[in-house]
Amino acid sequence: MKKVKIYAYQVALVYKNGEYKKMLQPGVYWFWGNYKVYIYDVTVQFNTATDMNILLQDAELANALHVIDVSDNEIVLQYRDGLLKQVLTAGRYAFWNNAVNNYEFIKADVSKIDISENISRTVLQNKLVAPYVRSYTVENYEKAVLFIDGKYAQTLPAGVYYWWKNNITVVVGKADTRMQQIEINGQEILTKDKAALRINGYAQYRVTDIEKALLQNKDYERQLYVAFQLALREYIGALGFDELLEKKDGIVPFILDAVKLAAEDLGVAVNGFGIRDIILPGDVKDIMNKVLVAEKNAQANSIMRREETASTRSLLNTAKLMEDNTMLWKLKEMEYVEKIADKIGEISVSGNGTLIEQLKQIFVAQK
């Protein structure tokens, strides 16, 4: 005889010669013969080596259990007291039904893409659920397009997106809608008169139509670069070097107008273009420097001749005034004496005549 005591929050399954017989509630029991009794805690998940189909033939046991069947394309989120406890994958699971176990189960079909089940973002980011979820973030300055199995599905505004992870291919193509800049450097271009120039420039643009940019065009940035490159070559190749220097202010309007239609087809809007520098070949640079030096010398000579002419004209006018005015002549003599006195420490004057007359003889040429 064998005594078995089953406490509160426990149940027992009785087997005889390996065959399931019945379930026992809390209490004290006595057994004779080849019986085996397995005691289970009803506050935890029910696990047994016996086939569940055999046990469920017992109506009392079937009513005491909550059985969850999870297929290959499903997962089940098990909550207890509102908290996620585990994720159940394909298989059969059993939990005891009683007032202690406040269980909740959410079954999800992970063979599809969209997460239509009532599952919060916090749970989707939980380490238990994250392996079954794929997420993508579209920033506030971005737009995105969604491809499912290689087919365009929809355009995605800014936000965080969650999809079930499965064998369906999901690709998100994103484009930055902020103002961007493309560098157009090192452009070797021949002018109409075969002068080789190297031009460095830049362009500013913004993506306005993501479907055109990503669905109808491949590598829209590269295509935009080529459009600017061709427009630049078209303008410079049609002008001679000297003509280009005269019309350099017309480059920007021409380029912007030339690439406008091509940019619209690419789904972008061009907002600006500029030339940083135009690099000349060494020989052309030397010639330009010589021309510049010659121009500056010619300007300097012209200024010197103009100043000399003005000075001569002033002296001629002064001489005419002095010839007609004796007092002015005397004043001019005194001015000369003053200038000489500033530079000569001592002057010896001898002979007859007044001092002024003797100084006049020294400093003023005789007519």
Order of alpha helices (4+ residues) and beta strands (2+ residues): beta-beta-beta-beta-beta-beta-alpha-alpha-beta-beta-beta-beta-beta-alpha-beta-beta-beta-beta-beta-beta-beta-alpha-alpha-alpha-alpha-beta-alpha-alpha-alpha
